[in-house]
Amino acid sequence: MKIDVEHAVDHERVPDVGLAPPTAHGGLVDVFRRRYVLRLLVRKEIQARYSGSFLGLFWSYVQPGVRFAMYFFVMGIILQLHKNVPVFGVHMFAGMVFVHYFTETFGSGTRSIVRNKAILKKMAMPREMFPVASMLVSAFHVIPGMVILAPACVFIGWTPDPAGVGAGLLGFLIIMVYGTALALLFSAANVYFRDFSNIVQTLTTFVTFSVPMIYPYAIVDDRFGRFADLYLLNPIAEAVLLSQRCFWVNATPNPAYTKAVDLPPNLFQLGVAHLAAGLVVLLVAQVVFGKLQYKFAERL
């Protein structure tokens, strides 16, 4: 009789719920519910990148400076593009910061699942954690670029305005959303076929020339006319224009003229539309990732 009572008590303590796998998942929502694990993963990624380095995080300032110097020398000095673009250095570097954020998120996010396969096999955690962590590490490396860009703009005579700050934030969100969405899709595909890592490296080489960074948007508008609208379907090009609205426009001698000539008239409407479309793409990427993730362990 005593045993029956104990079994009855134990039965009452066990909740009557269905079984679920340890990684049963709420997608990206579950990632941010486990913020502590996400912070640890981001910290691990940053530390791993600079482990054994004498200069450490200082490299995150050296590298954007070197990239800027290289592009400025080739495009500004050799090709003389600076003659057609006022304050060419700011025009280029404002775009470069956002372009690098996208390419790093896309590239490192694609490799994130395969690179962390040992952790994935040992710990029950949302698989989306790894592409999201790559995006946050890439966002961390935007800071040094901004630390270089903002003082240079102030020195030239740049004064921020609310519309410009809003444009910069909108551009940043566009890059973040599209970078994360593509990282989710391609990281899942890369588990099945490692070729996708090389495909992404090839694709990112085109990004620099598909956005108005080393040339002004005015050239596109002049040469393609109404077909320039097709160019603006590229969300990364739109994000670069928004970053230039934030930093470059008010650093030029005549901001009103620059806005009229070198930016599309519907810049903000296009930005909001791209952000809305990006959220839809992110949702689709989450659904596809969720369907593919159940064979990750088998494929890895």
Beta strands, then each sheet from edge to edge (+ up, - down):
end
